[in-house]
Amino acid sequence: MDITEKFKQFILKLQNLEDKQKKIILWTIVAVLAVAMGLFWLNITKNRLSNLGEELNKIKLPQIEMSNIDQNSTENK
């Protein structure tokens, strides 16, 4: 018996199950995939946030020269 025959028998077995059992199998598969994708997303987000901190340290802002302003003259206006 080759793999295609085994697969066909498995599909037939699934088709003959009650609707309640089919729904349980479906939602179990959905839940497992959701957890796997959630873990994958969290891992990628963690890596990107750590890279963001490194990139922010590389930014060099231009120096702005401030002229000395007499504070008394600005406060009276």
N, C-alpha and C positions, 0 to 999 in steps of 0.2 A: 504494500500500500504506500503510494508516494504522498508527498506533502499536499498536493492539490486535493487528493481524495480525503485526507484528514481534515483539510480546511472546509471542504464541502460538507462533511459530516458534522463538523462543529457548527457551521451556519445553520444547517437543518435542525440541529439540537436547539439552537437559540430561537429559531423561528417557532418551534413547538412549545416554548415556555409560555406560561400565563403572562398576561399583560402586566400584572403587578411585579413579577420577577424581572420582566424586561425593563420596567421603569427603574427598579432598584439597580440593575446593572448599568443602565444609562447614567443615572445620577452619580453612581460611584466613579465611573470613568470621568465624568465632568469634574467631580470634586478633586480627583487625583491630578488631572491636567491643570486645574485652577491653582492648586498648591504648587505644582512644579513651575508654572509660569510666574506665580507670585515670588517664589524664591529666586528665580532667574532675574526678575525685575528688580528685586531688592539688592541683589549682588551688583547689577549694572549701575544702579543708582548710587550705591556706596562708592563704587570706583570712580564714577563721574564727579561726585562731590569732593572726594579727596583730590582729584586732579584739578578741580576748580580752585581749591586753596593754593595749590602749587602755582597755578597760572596767575592768580592774583598777586602773588609775591614777585612775579617777574615783571609786572607792569611798572614802568618808571614814569611818574607824573612830572610834568615840567615844573620848574621852580618859578614861583611868582614873586617878583620883587615888590615889596610894599614900601611906599614912600612914607617918611615920618610925617604924620599929620598932627597938627596941634589940636589936642582933644578939647581944649577950652573953646576954640573957635567953632568947633562942630557942635558942642553941647549947647551953646547960646542960640543957635539958629532954630 
